[in-house]
Structure formats: C-alpha cells, structure tokens
Amino acid sequence: DLTCNFPTSGVWIQSDNVDQNLGTDTARILISDNMISLRDTTNNDLLIGLNFGADRYTDIIFNTVLIDSKNGSSLPLYYGFGNVDTNKILNNDFVNLSGKYAMELDNAEKGSSDTFDYNNYYAKQGLVLWRHTINSKPTNIDINTLKSLDTADGFDHHSISVLPTFVSDSDLHTKSY
C-alpha cells in the first residue's frame, strides 16, 4: 500500500519502458491498492498521479488517484502506448477535482491489446481524456464521454464517470458514488 497526501509537484508513480523481461503473461507486474492524493492549489505545479509508457504485462488495478491542482493540465493518469502493450487498467478511480482531464492517452490505437475497463474517470471540467497522438500522428482530441471512448478505442465499456465521496481527504476509500 502507498498512501500519500501532501502538496508536491511532478509525477508520483512513474513507469516508462520497464525492462521487457520483468513481466510476462504469466508473471505480470502488479501496481495495485494505492491511494494517491496530490494537492497544489497555490504554486501552479503540474501534477501527475500515475505515469505509464510503453510497458508490457503490467496490471494497474484497485488504485485511487485524486488530483487537486491550480495547474489545469494536471491529471490522475498519463498512459503512453508502446509497440506491444499487454496491460490491464481495471477498477481504478481517477479523479481530477480542478482540472480538465481524468486521463491522457498518448499514441492510442484501436485494436490495442491493452484492457481498460471498470474504471471511474472524473474531471471537474467534464472531459474524460485528451489524446495528443494516434498511431504516432499528432492530433488533439478531447473525448468527453465514456461512450465516445468506447466507440473510438473499444476501451472502458463498463466504466463510469462520477465524483465519488471519499471517507476523508487523506482516506480515499469511497463511501459512495
């Protein structure tokens, strides 16, 4: 378990191009059961709760990431797709209390072997995600509904977008949705 609740800048958990031999389909890398609360309402620092790129055989499950930042580009999840992704992003809460996006997908492509589902994506400004490249081509696309995400990428068929009620600012167990 990792629980943090203090103002900071930068990325809290980052994994980028992890050695391809660390995880396999039968011995997967597990990032789970973390509660990350990053708050900075005075300094305008960019905050990113989970930052993943080009990793393989990684399961990101049962995490809660809460962002409250003066910087509108801060986000709970940044996810960059690699050439061969086989990751599972399931049963997480990605909550952005003050920003524009719940997540950013970089280089997303339909037909990816990654699985995104049963997550909660909430951003105060109402946008589920921002994609700035698709199939390695520059683009800027705002996706504001989970139905649009499911149609575009086939992701998050069972996901929701609601502001959960947490036990407290430091205890991110949900009381209700």
Secondary structure by P-SEA (a helix, b strand, c coil): ccccccccccccccccccccccccccccccccbbbbbbbbcccbbbbbcbbbcccccccccbbbbbbbccccccccbbbbbcccccccccbbbbbbccccccccccccccccccccccbbbbbcccccccccccccbbbbbbbccaaaaaaaccccccccccccccccccccccccc
